[in-house]
Each structure stands twice: as C-alpha cells, then as structure tokens.
Amino acid sequence: MKVSVDENLCTGCGLCVDICPEVFEMPEALSIVKTQNISGDLIEKVREAVESCPVEAIIIEE
C-alpha cells in the first residue's frame, strides 16, 4: 500500500498525525507522508486517518 497527501486539499487540521504519527507529520502548515510504503500494523491506522480526514486529502494506492 502506498499513501500520499494532496497538498491542494489538506487544511492542516492534524488529525492524521494524531491518529498515525508513524506515517504522517506536519513540519509546517500541511501534513506530509514520512514513508509511502505502508505495511503490517500501520495499514489499519492509515485507513483510520483516511476516514477521519475532513477534506479527503489522503490518497491510498493498493
């Protein structure tokens, strides 16, 4: 699974970082992905972040 954040949609709310700090971080005003290839235990946390994103800015490629 690969994950990315659409910077044109991201509002910087920080929910993804709160849910899955192993994958997402906010060095500035927008969220970025620290690692794009997701596996194992992180898959469910990333899916939760996707579902929680209020602007649907997180994209998953399986």
C-alpha positions in Angstrom: 0.0 0.0 0.0 1.2 3.5 -0.8 -0.2 6.7 0.7 0.1 10.3 -0.1 -1.5 13.6 0.9 -2.9 16.0 -1.7 -1.4 19.3 -0.6 -4.0 21.2 -2.6 -6.8 19.7 -0.4 -5.0 19.4 3.0 -6.1 22.1 5.5 -3.5 21.2 8.2 -6.1 20.0 10.8 -3.6 17.4 12.1 -6.0 14.5 12.6 -3.8 12.2 10.5 -0.8 13.0 12.6 -2.7 12.4 15.8 -4.0 9.0 14.5 -0.8 7.8 12.8 2.3 9.7 13.7 4.4 6.9 12.4 3.4 7.8 8.8 2.2 11.4 8.9 3.9 14.6 10.2 3.3 18.3 10.0 6.6 20.2 9.7 4.8 23.3 8.6 1.1 24.1 7.9 0.3 21.0 5.9 0.6 17.3 6.5 3.2 15.2 4.7 3.9 11.5 4.5 7.1 10.3 6.1 7.0 6.9 4.5 4.9 6.0 1.4 5.1 2.2 1.6 2.8 1.0 4.4 2.5 -2.5 5.7 1.7 -4.6 8.7 0.1 -2.9 11.7 0.2 0.6 10.2 -2.4 -0.3 7.5 -5.4 0.0 9.8 -4.1 3.2 11.4 -3.6 4.8 7.9 -7.1 3.7 6.9 -8.5 5.3 10.0 -6.6 8.5 9.1 -8.1 8.4 5.6 -11.6 8.0 7.0 -11.1 10.8 9.6 -9.7 13.4 7.1 -12.4 16.1 6.8 -11.3 17.1 3.3 -10.4 13.7 1.9 -6.8 14.7 1.2 -5.2 11.4 2.0 -4.9 9.0 -1.0 -4.3 5.3 -0.8 -2.9 3.2 -3.7 -3.2 -0.5 -3.1 
